[in-house]
Amino acid sequence: MPSAPRRSTRLNIVDQAIVDTLERLRELPVSPRVRELRAKAEVYERALRAWSTRPPTEEARAALLKLVLELNVEAIALSKQQRG
């Protein structure tokens, strides 16, 4: 029985960064900025899920990776800022 195709390391990084970002944002008090970042994360998450039926180009993978990592950095900075 053939095994399921493996996801690329890059897609795994994107997926984990989205999960981490959403978890971090859930821990923060709700504010317009938190809602904005959460909405971005959810858009990126939907894009990633769509790739299971329609694989992305290499350029699209690289672009989403960059966006997700930037969002993760923003969420970390916001978390640190709100903690003091």
C-alpha positions in Angstrom: 0.0 0.0 0.0 1.6 3.3 -1.1 2.1 5.9 1.6 0.5 9.3 1.5 2.6 12.0 -0.1 4.8 13.8 2.4 4.3 17.5 2.9 7.3 19.7 2.2 9.3 21.0 5.1 8.4 24.5 4.0 4.6 23.8 4.2 5.1 22.2 7.6 6.9 25.4 8.8 4.1 27.5 7.5 1.4 25.3 9.1 3.2 25.4 12.5 3.9 29.1 12.3 0.1 29.7 11.7 -0.8 27.5 14.6 1.7 29.3 16.9 0.5 32.7 15.8 -3.1 31.9 16.4 -2.4 30.5 19.8 -0.3 33.5 20.8 -3.1 35.9 19.6 -5.7 34.0 21.5 -3.7 34.7 24.7 -3.9 38.5 24.1 -6.7 40.8 25.1 -9.0 41.5 22.1 -8.1 44.7 20.3 -8.4 46.0 16.8 -4.7 45.0 16.2 -5.2 41.5 17.5 -8.3 41.1 15.4 -6.4 42.3 12.3 -3.5 39.9 12.9 -5.9 37.0 13.6 -7.8 37.7 10.3 -4.5 37.6 8.4 -3.6 34.3 10.0 -7.0 32.8 9.1 -6.6 33.9 5.5 -3.1 32.3 5.3 -4.5 29.2 6.9 -7.2 28.9 4.3 -4.7 29.4 1.5 -2.6 26.6 3.0 -5.6 24.3 3.2 -6.5 25.0 -0.4 -3.1 23.7 -1.5 -4.1 20.2 -0.5 -6.3 20.1 -3.5 -4.4 22.4 -5.8 -0.6 22.4 -5.2 1.0 25.9 -5.2 3.8 27.1 -7.4 7.2 27.5 -5.8 6.8 31.3 -5.9 3.5 31.0 -4.0 5.0 28.7 -1.4 7.9 31.1 -0.8 5.5 34.1 -0.6 3.2 32.5 1.9 6.2 31.4 4.0 7.5 35.0 4.1 4.1 36.4 5.0 3.4 33.8 7.7 6.8 34.3 9.3 6.4 38.1 9.2 3.0 37.7 10.9 4.5 35.5 13.5 7.1 38.1 14.3 4.4 40.8 14.6 2.4 38.6 17.0 5.5 38.0 19.1 6.2 41.7 19.2 2.6 42.6 20.1 2.7 39.9 22.9 5.9 41.3 24.3 4.6 44.8 24.1 1.4 44.0 26.0 3.2 42.1 28.7 5.2 45.2 29.5 
